[in-house]
Amino acid sequence: MEISPDVFIHNKLSSILDTGKPLATILSNPVAKHDDTLGTVALFEQLIDLPMKASSYLPETLHDPKPKGADNTAFNRALNTNMVYFSWLELPENTYRHNRFGASMKGVQNTTPPDSLLKGFNWEILPPQSTVVDVGAGIGSMSLELARAFPHLNFVLQDTPVTLANAMNFWNTKLPEAINTGRVKLQAHDFFETQPVKHPSVFLMRMVLHDWSDDNAVNILRHLCAAAGPETQLVVIDNILSYACTEDSFVGDIPGAVVERLPPSPLLPNLGYAAVSSYLADLSVCFLVLIMGDWLIQSRLIDVELS
Ligand SMILES: C[S@@+](CC[C@H](N)C(=O)[O-])C[C@H]1O[C@@H](n2cnc3c(N)ncnc32)[C@H](O)[C@@H]1O
């Protein structure tokens, strides 16, 4: 709200853009602006920064006859780099953006129903000392929630060394005893290589598969499959985009799958504008602009699982 010429204050809606930190604190250490925040401001900044800037290169990228891939994206064109987005983020000069990315994943968590992670899978029934491997864990904001709610579980968080350095700071602030006792371990691991943890209770992946093309996603899953034991379960947490038209259910044959009820007409089967944020995220963050991944649509999910 502009309360006098050139003087603005937040209203209820815009207060979501406030990190909650005093300006002086942010200015004294700008790189840490999003540390120890809810992550919603980080998420907002993250979405309007590179995705918007780079999206003006979409036409050239889509018309380029070269094979599409994580190193041939609108982001690559805009920034004139051959690096895959995640590796580029880890360059020393991108420390602010990299920290912000980690915080933004926490922000994503705060935009989903609080119980969905804890109740979407029956963590209670896993035996004591079961190991949950969080593959592509980021700073581990999701494992933190699980570790707090289910003290009988142990965790291995796998990501790149640079991201795990941020994860170490995060856990040392939020739940240091988990690190000190070894209940939570941070393990640098490239998920395109052989999985070092064999036969864990759970391989968990949140918001990872949507970053990658089918070939890459299958490659990641194959390494998990090779390391899985007879009791290992795979938990994938991701957005599944619905079609805007009605279609025969793709999930009908999967044991335990729940077929969602369609919203009443005249709402579209995908809820129309009410679901727009998932489609925008698909377009901007994953699919076209930054990484040329493939947000999960129902049919793609089944294809990858069956490959
Ligand atoms: C979209 S983030 C998801 C983070 C976390 N799962 C969450 O939900 O908060 C994707 C993560 O994959 C990691 N990543 C990218 N390439 C990787 C690789 N080859 N091996 C391991 N992790 C990787 C990134 O560093 C990033 O933390």
The ligand as an SDF file (V2000), in Angstrom:
LIG
                    3D

 27 29  0  0  0  0  0  0  0  0999 V2000
   14.4080  -29.6570   -6.9590 C   0  0  0  0  0  0  0  0  0  0  0  0
   15.6860  -29.9840   -5.8110 S   0  0  0  0  0  0  0  0  0  0  0  0
   14.8560  -31.0610   -4.6580 C   0  0  0  0  0  0  0  0  0  0  0  0
   15.4950  -31.0610   -3.2950 C   0  0  0  0  0  0  0  0  0  0  0  0
   14.7880  -31.9090   -2.2220 C   0  0  0  0  0  0  0  0  0  0  0  0
   14.4880  -33.2350   -2.6650 N   0  0  0  0  0  0  0  0  0  0  0  0
   13.5380  -31.2270   -1.7230 C   0  0  0  0  0  0  0  0  0  0  0  0
   12.4310  -31.6400   -2.0810 O   0  0  0  0  0  0  0  0  0  0  0  0
   13.6550  -30.2470   -0.9730 O   0  0  0  0  0  0  0  0  0  0  0  0
   16.7080  -31.1100   -6.7320 C   0  0  0  0  0  0  0  0  0  0  0  0
   17.9960  -31.4860   -5.9900 C   0  0  0  0  0  0  0  0  0  0  0  0
   18.7170  -32.4250   -6.8210 O   0  0  0  0  0  0  0  0  0  0  0  0
   20.0960  -32.1830   -6.6190 C   0  0  0  0  0  0  0  0  0  0  0  0
   20.8570  -32.7700   -7.7260 N   0  0  0  0  0  0  0  0  0  0  0  0
   20.9350  -32.3410   -9.0050 C   0  0  0  0  0  0  0  0  0  0  0  0
   21.7260  -33.1570   -9.7230 N   0  0  0  0  0  0  0  0  0  0  0  0
   22.1570  -34.1300   -8.8660 C   0  0  0  0  0  0  0  0  0  0  0  0
   22.9690  -35.2900   -9.0290 C   0  0  0  0  0  0  0  0  0  0  0  0
   23.4930  -35.6160  -10.2250 N   0  0  0  0  0  0  0  0  0  0  0  0
   23.1820  -36.0890   -7.9580 N   0  0  0  0  0  0  0  0  0  0  0  0
   22.6320  -35.7700   -6.7450 C   0  0  0  0  0  0  0  0  0  0  0  0
   21.8380  -34.6940   -6.5340 N   0  0  0  0  0  0  0  0  0  0  0  0
   21.6030  -33.8840   -7.5850 C   0  0  0  0  0  0  0  0  0  0  0  0
   20.1870  -30.6730   -6.5620 C   0  0  0  0  0  0  0  0  0  0  0  0
   21.3920  -30.2530   -5.9530 O   0  0  0  0  0  0  0  0  0  0  0  0
   18.9400  -30.3220   -5.7570 C   0  0  0  0  0  0  0  0  0  0  0  0
   19.2320  -30.2380   -4.3900 O   0  0  0  0  0  0  0  0  0  0  0  0
  1  2  1  0
  2  3  1  0
  2 10  1  0
  3  4  1  0
  4  5  1  0
  5  6  1  0
  5  7  1  0
  7  8  2  0
  7  9  1  0
 10 11  1  0
 11 12  1  0
 11 26  1  0
 12 13  1  0
 13 14  1  0
 13 24  1  0
 14 15  1  0
 14 23  1  0
 15 16  2  0
 16 17  1  0
 17 18  1  0
 17 23  2  0
 18 19  1  0
 18 20  2  0
 20 21  1  0
 21 22  2  0
 22 23  1  0
 24 25  1  0
 24 26  1  0
 26 27  1  0
M  CHG  2   2   1   9  -1
M  END
$$$$
